[in-house]
């Protein structure tokens, strides 16, 4: 039997004077490589932090504009719900409404119509669930137009029951977004009150419409092209800012600064905030 031959690398026979420069060079390469890797990661981290900060700042401006618009619309609805003609018509006993009363109610509704929602239904409902008057035209194959007003305003197509205690609820409600007829819509319900009790409701269908001024403002503030989406807090429906339904992200991961999504195979960083008074997240 023979003992295994011990392999000795040539550099092992080198003197320390020859090994030392190689060891020093290897250490320098390792340190520089580690430093470059850490620097790159720090730059990427800093870039993500800066983008998220810009997104949150821009989002705050957009949401604030949305909240101002929402408050103004709710205030207008509340004021309109106090219209004397509306109150008088809804106070009439069931079955006593004359053609003149119906015409007066329709005329009152016409004064409240919004140009952006031109042609969409604007209705007056009694507390016992009868539509008293209306202007506008139903969308073809609208998925929730046939539901009672209370059910339109809670979760759109996903509502299964009328909320309890609704007879004394004076809150103006904005319903969930939903797609219909190649657009994105929601319903607003403004209770009409008398002596602390609801005697009916004004029900309006609203359309999500793109605003060129808003898009230009986003470009001016950001200096870049950002994608802005609106989604329901109550379900998985997403819409673009100009009222087109879009698929939700394929994946979403929370980060220290916001979140990262994957849409159509491409990663995107994002931030979101709820618009107060609605079930919408931007």
C-alpha positions in Angstrom: 0.0 0.0 0.0 1.1 3.5 -0.7 0.2 6.7 1.2 -1.7 9.3 -0.8 0.4 12.0 -2.3 0.0 15.3 -0.6 -0.7 18.1 -3.1 1.1 21.3 -2.4 0.1 24.5 -4.4 3.0 26.4 -5.8 2.1 29.6 -3.9 2.4 27.7 -0.6 6.1 27.5 -1.3 6.3 31.2 -1.9 8.0 33.4 0.6 5.8 35.7 2.8 7.2 38.6 0.8 5.6 37.2 -2.4 2.3 36.2 -0.6 1.7 39.4 1.2 0.9 41.6 -1.9 -1.5 38.9 -3.2 -3.3 38.7 0.1 -3.5 42.5 0.3 -4.8 42.7 -3.2 -7.5 40.1 -2.5 -8.6 42.0 0.6 -8.8 45.2 -1.3 -10.9 43.6 -4.1 -13.2 42.0 -1.5 -13.6 45.3 0.4 -14.2 47.3 -2.8 -16.7 44.7 -4.0 -18.6 44.8 -0.7 -18.5 48.5 -0.7 -19.9 48.8 -4.2 -22.6 46.3 -3.4 -23.6 48.2 -0.3 -23.5 51.5 -2.1 -25.7 50.2 -4.9 -28.2 48.9 -2.4 -28.2 52.2 -0.5 -28.7 54.1 -3.8 -31.6 51.8 -4.7 -33.1 52.2 -1.3 -32.7 55.9 -1.4 -34.3 56.1 -4.8 -37.3 54.0 -3.7 -37.6 56.2 -0.6 -37.6 59.4 -2.7 -40.1 58.0 -5.2 -42.5 56.9 -2.4 -42.1 60.3 -0.7 -43.1 62.0 -4.0 -45.9 59.6 -4.5 -47.3 60.2 -1.1 -47.0 64.0 -1.5 -48.8 63.8 -4.9 -51.4 61.4 -3.6 -52.1 63.8 -0.7 -52.9 66.6 -3.1 -55.1 64.4 -5.3 -57.0 63.0 -2.3 -57.5 66.5 -0.8 -59.0 67.7 -4.1 -61.2 64.6 -4.1 -62.4 65.3 -0.5 -63.1 69.0 -1.3 -65.2 67.9 -4.3 -66.9 65.2 -2.3 -67.8 67.6 0.5 -69.1 70.2 -1.9 -71.3 67.6 -3.7 -72.6 66.2 -0.4 -73.4 69.8 0.8 -75.3 70.4 -2.5 -77.2 67.1 -2.1 -78.2 68.0 1.5 -79.4 71.5 0.4 -81.4 70.0 -2.5 -83.0 67.5 -0.1 -84.5 70.5 1.7 -86.3 71.7 -1.5 -89.9 72.5 -0.6 -91.3 70.9 -3.7 -89.4 67.7 -3.0 -90.6 67.7 0.6 -94.2 68.4 -0.4 -94.4 65.7 -3.0 -92.9 63.1 -0.7 -95.3 64.1 2.1 -98.3 63.3 0.0 -100.2 60.1 1.0 -99.5 57.1 -1.0 -101.6 56.9 -4.2 -102.6 60.6 -4.2 -99.8 61.9 -6.4 -101.2 63.8 -9.4 -99.6 64.3 -12.8 -99.0 67.9 -11.8 -97.1 66.7 -8.7 -95.0 64.4 -10.8 -94.2 67.2 -13.2 -93.3 69.5 -10.3 -91.0 66.9 -8.8 -89.3 66.2 -12.2 -88.8 70.0 -12.7 -87.1 70.2 -9.3 -84.8 67.3 -10.2 -83.9 69.0 -13.4 -82.5 72.0 -11.5 -80.1 69.7 -9.7 -78.7 67.8 -12.7 -74.9 68.0 -13.3 -73.6 68.5 -16.8 -71.0 65.8 -16.3 -73.8 63.3 -15.6 -76.0 64.5 -18.3 -78.6 61.9 -19.3 -77.9 59.7 -16.2 -80.8 58.8 -13.9 -81.7 61.3 -11.1 -84.6 59.9 -9.1 -86.9 60.7 -6.2 -87.9 57.7 -4.1 -90.5 57.5 -1.3 -89.7 55.9 2.0 -91.9 52.9 1.2 -89.7 52.0 -1.8 -91.6 53.6 -4.7 -90.0 55.8 -7.4 -92.0 59.0 -7.4 -90.2 60.9 -10.1 -87.1 60.7 -12.3 -85.2 62.3 -15.1 -82.5 60.7 -17.3 -82.2 57.3 -18.9 -81.2 53.9 -17.4 -77.9 52.5 -18.7 -78.5 49.3 -20.7 -77.8 46.2 -18.6 -77.0 48.2 -15.5 -76.3 45.7 -12.8 -77.7 47.6 -9.8 -80.2 50.1 -11.2 -83.1 48.0 -10.2 -82.1 47.8 -6.5 -83.7 50.0 -3.9 -81.7 53.2 -3.1 -80.4 51.9 0.2 -78.9 48.9 -1.4 -77.3 50.9 -4.3 -75.3 53.0 -1.8 -73.7 50.4 0.5 -71.7 48.0 -1.6 -73.0 48.3 -5.1 -73.7 44.9 -6.5 -72.6 43.1 -3.3 -75.4 44.3 -1.0 -77.8 41.7 0.2 -79.9 43.6 2.8 -81.3 47.0 3.6 -79.3 48.6 6.5 -81.1 48.6 9.8 -82.2 51.9 11.3 -82.3 53.6 7.9 -85.5 55.6 8.7 -83.6 58.0 10.9 -80.3 58.0 9.0 -79.7 61.4 7.4 -76.2 60.7 6.1 -75.6 61.2 2.4 -74.1 58.0 1.1 -71.8 57.4 -1.8 -71.9 53.9 -3.2 -69.2 51.6 -4.5 -67.7 51.9 -7.9 -69.0 49.4 -10.5 -68.6 48.9 -14.3 -71.5 49.3 -16.7 -71.9 50.2 -20.4 -68.1 50.7 -21.0 -67.9 53.1 -18.1 -67.5 53.3 -14.3 -70.3 54.5 -12.1 -71.5 54.9 -8.6 -74.8 56.0 -6.8 -75.3 58.8 -4.4 -78.2 58.7 -2.0 -79.4 61.8 -0.1 -82.2 61.2 2.4 -85.1 63.7 2.5 -85.9 64.3 6.2 -89.0 65.6 8.0 -89.3 65.9 11.8 -86.2 63.8 12.2 -87.4 60.9 10.0 -86.7 60.1 6.5 -89.7 60.5 4.1 -87.8 59.6 1.0 -84.5 60.0 -0.9 -82.9 61.7 -3.8 -80.9 59.1 -5.7 -78.4 60.0 -8.4 -76.1 58.0 -10.6 -72.7 59.5 -11.1 -70.1 58.8 -13.7 -66.3 58.7 -13.2 -65.0 61.1 -15.8 -61.4 61.9 -16.6 -60.4 65.5 -15.9 -57.6 66.8 -18.3 -56.7 69.5 -15.7 -56.1 66.9 -13.0 -53.9 64.9 -15.3 -51.9 68.0 -16.2 -51.6 68.9 -12.6 -50.1 65.4 -11.8 -47.6 65.9 -14.6 -46.7 69.4 -13.4 -46.3 68.3 -9.8 -44.4 65.1 -10.4 -42.4 65.8 -13.5 -43.1 62.3 -14.6 -46.0 60.1 -15.9 -47.7 58.4 -13.0 -50.6 56.0 -13.2 -53.5 56.9 -10.9 -56.1 54.3 -10.0 -59.3 54.4 -7.9 -60.4 51.2 -6.1 -63.2 50.1 -3.8 -62.4 49.5 -0.2 -65.2 47.0 -0.1 -64.2 44.7 -2.9 -61.5 44.1 -5.6 -62.8 46.5 -8.3 -60.3 49.0 -9.8 -60.8 51.9 -12.1 -58.5 54.2 -14.0 -58.7 58.0 -13.3 -60.6 58.5 -16.6 -63.3 55.9 -15.8 -62.2 52.7 -17.3 -62.3 49.4 -15.4 -58.8 47.9 -15.0 -57.6 44.6 -13.6 -56.2 44.6 -10.1 -52.5 44.0 -9.6 -51.4 40.4 -9.9 -49.3 40.7 -6.7 -48.9 43.2 -3.9 -46.1 43.4 -1.3 -45.9 45.9 1.5 -42.6 47.7 2.0 -41.3 50.1 4.7 -42.3 53.0 2.5 -45.5 51.9 0.8 -46.1 48.9 -1.4 -44.8 47.2 -4.5 -47.2 45.7 -7.0 -46.9 43.6 -10.1 -49.1 44.7 -13.0 -48.8 43.0 -16.4 -45.6 41.4 -15.3 -43.9 44.7 -14.5 -43.1 45.9 -10.9 -44.6 49.2 -9.7 -44.2 51.1 -6.5 -47.2 52.7 -5.1 -49.1 54.4 -2.3 -52.8 54.8 -1.5 -55.1 56.8 0.7 -58.8 56.7 1.4 -61.0 59.6 0.4 -63.0 60.5 3.5 -66.7 60.3 3.1 -66.5 57.6 0.4 -65.5 53.9 0.0 -62.8 54.9 -2.5 -59.1 54.5 -2.2 -56.7 56.4 -4.6 
